Each structure stands twice: as C-alpha cells, then as structure tokens.
C-alpha cells in the first residue's frame, strides 16, 4: 500500500494505491491526517483511482478521517471510487455518510464553491 499527500488550493489530496488492508498501514495515514487537522487543514479528498482492494480496517481508517475532519469543521470527499469499493460502501451503508465525486476535479471544485 502506497499513498501520497498533496495540496491543491484549500484541499489536501490523499491518493491511495494498492490494497488498504492492515491496521499497520492505516496508522501512519491516520497520524498524518490528525497532524494536518491540528494545523487547520480540514478539507480532504481521498483519490481512490489506484486502490485495488479495501477491507474493514481500511474502511475504519476512512471513517476515522471523516469523523476527525467533520469535528474540526471540515469534510472528506471520496473521488474516483472503484466499483468494488462503491459496492462495499453501499453494503455497509457508508454510502450515506461519505460524499463521493466521479473525478478528482469534481471533488476539488466542491471545495472551491
């Protein structure tokens, strides 16, 4: 599992690549997100275009990021959600909680308005 964190305007982009499966993988990401929220960066876009697989640990990490961001007055938008991940969001009813956008551009445009 690889990831990159970049900034675009007033949004932080977290791009996930590979499989998000283990707690070990999610701890580093959660720590970085927590640190950014403490710095006042509360608008996140998670680009899932290169994510191959996600399990409950990965979903838990995304949900924790969302909760922390919303408590700080921000949000997390999922972009480029693969069909497998979208199906998992629907099955777990998390599709009602997460905001998703078709493209990274659409997600970033949401924060510009």
C-alpha positions in Angstrom: 0.0 0.0 0.0 1.4 3.3 -1.1 0.0 6.8 -0.6 0.8 10.3 -1.4 -0.4 13.5 0.2 -0.5 16.7 -1.8 -2.2 20.1 -1.5 -4.4 21.8 -4.1 -5.8 25.1 -3.1 -7.6 24.7 0.2 -7.9 20.9 -0.1 -5.5 18.1 0.9 -5.4 15.2 -1.5 -4.7 11.7 -0.2 -4.0 9.4 -3.1 -4.2 5.7 -2.1 -2.5 3.0 -4.3 -2.7 -0.8 -3.9 -4.6 -2.5 -1.1 -5.7 -1.0 2.2 -5.9 -3.9 4.5 -4.0 -3.8 7.7 -4.0 -1.6 10.8 -0.3 -1.1 10.4 -0.9 0.6 7.0 -3.6 2.8 8.3 -1.9 4.1 11.5 0.6 6.2 9.6 -2.1 7.8 7.4 -4.3 8.5 10.4 -1.4 10.1 12.2 -0.6 12.4 9.3 -4.3 13.3 8.9 -4.5 14.1 12.6 -1.5 16.3 12.4 -2.9 18.2 9.4 -6.2 18.7 11.1 -4.3 20.2 14.1 -2.6 22.5 11.7 -6.0 23.7 10.5 -6.2 21.7 7.3 -9.6 20.1 7.4 -10.7 19.6 3.8 -9.6 16.3 2.4 -10.1 14.5 -0.9 -9.3 10.8 -1.0 -8.4 9.7 -4.5 -9.2 6.0 -4.8 -8.4 5.6 -8.5 -5.4 3.4 -7.9 -6.9 1.5 -4.9 -7.3 -2.2 -5.7 -8.9 -3.6 -2.5 -10.1 -2.3 0.8 -11.3 -4.2 3.9 -12.8 -3.3 7.2 -9.5 -1.8 8.5 -9.3 0.5 5.5 -13.0 1.5 5.8 -12.4 2.2 9.5 -9.5 4.4 8.7 -11.5 6.4 6.1 -14.4 6.7 8.7 -12.0 7.9 11.4 -10.5 10.6 9.0 -14.1 11.7 8.1 -15.1 11.9 11.8 -12.0 13.9 12.8 -12.3 16.3 9.8 -16.0 16.9 10.4 -15.4 17.6 14.2 -12.9 20.2 13.1 -15.4 21.8 10.7 -14.1 20.1 7.5 -15.0 17.1 5.4 -13.6 14.1 3.5 -14.8 13.5 -0.1 -14.0 10.3 -1.9 -13.1 10.6 -5.6 -12.7 8.1 -8.4 -14.3 5.3 -6.3 -13.8 1.9 -7.9 -16.9 -0.2 -8.4 -15.7 -2.8 -5.8 -15.3 -0.1 -3.2 -18.6 1.6 -4.1 -20.4 -1.7 -3.6 -18.7 -2.1 -0.2 -19.8 1.4 0.8 -23.4 0.5 -0.2 -23.4 -2.8 1.6 -22.0 -1.2 4.8 -24.4 1.8 4.5 -21.4 4.1 4.4 -22.5 5.5 1.1 -25.0 7.5 3.1 -22.2 9.0 5.2 -19.4 9.7 2.6 -19.7 12.2 -0.1 -18.4 10.8 -3.4 -17.4 12.5 -6.6 -16.8 11.0 -10.1 -13.4 12.7 -10.5 -10.7 14.4 -8.6 -11.5 17.6 -10.4 -15.2 17.4 -9.3 -14.1 16.8 -5.7 -11.7 19.8 -5.7 -14.4 22.0 -7.3 -16.7 21.2 -4.4 -14.3 22.9 -2.0 -13.8 25.9 -4.3 -17.5 26.9 -4.0 
